[in-house]
């Protein structure tokens, strides 16, 4: 694989990585009713958008008088705002500050690795976590195959966003002007006889990636290697990277591909969910 090893892959503030397939649990213990109700109000506004006091009361099951007092208290802290004309309530700017603070604390590698490891265990194949920085594709983490016959790959930078499943999974969701910027900078080098070197053909391939939710590299970067990828999104819904899985063609069959596509997409979905996005790829 044409890659240059990098000593540090991503800038990463610290965060405890979640266990694969888990979500934060509510600890058993006494519930403070006023806090619980305040959170019900915030969650109702997050789901339903702008609401009147009567609508909030109905949605949360909190009587109007109590709801009014809670909204007033939450509003004074900036977590709820009220339109002076319509008198309807919506989430305040403090909520977005919390969201940004949460995002800044996320270490993508630490967060994604349990899910990448789960995919590696389920399939036995090499798995990768990839991001794009500027116009460069960077493999920031990988787990090797558990089989005797393995795909050789490395972490580092690559000039092959057009020829890899990981690269195509990211490109597919970028604006056309951004795709052109990357392809103009990196080119469309031919790595094998299967490499897509026509921009028009690649754009059609990316359309299919968006349609089906996964990307494939059919010996386009390395002979004898079939890869499947899927994009991951940030809490804002923007594609920030992808995961991919590499299989030697000797182990490829229709059944294996069908199962692996589902596993890769499920893993990307779980990472995206942990990042705080409600967007499905």
Beta strands, then each sheet from edge to edge (+ up, - down):
strand 1: 80-82
strand 2: 89-91
strand 3: 126-133
strand 4: 136-143
strand 5: 156-158
strand 6: 215-218
strand 7: 225-233
strand 8: 239-248
sheet 1: 1+ 2-
sheet 2: 5+ 4- 3+ 8- 7+ 6-
end
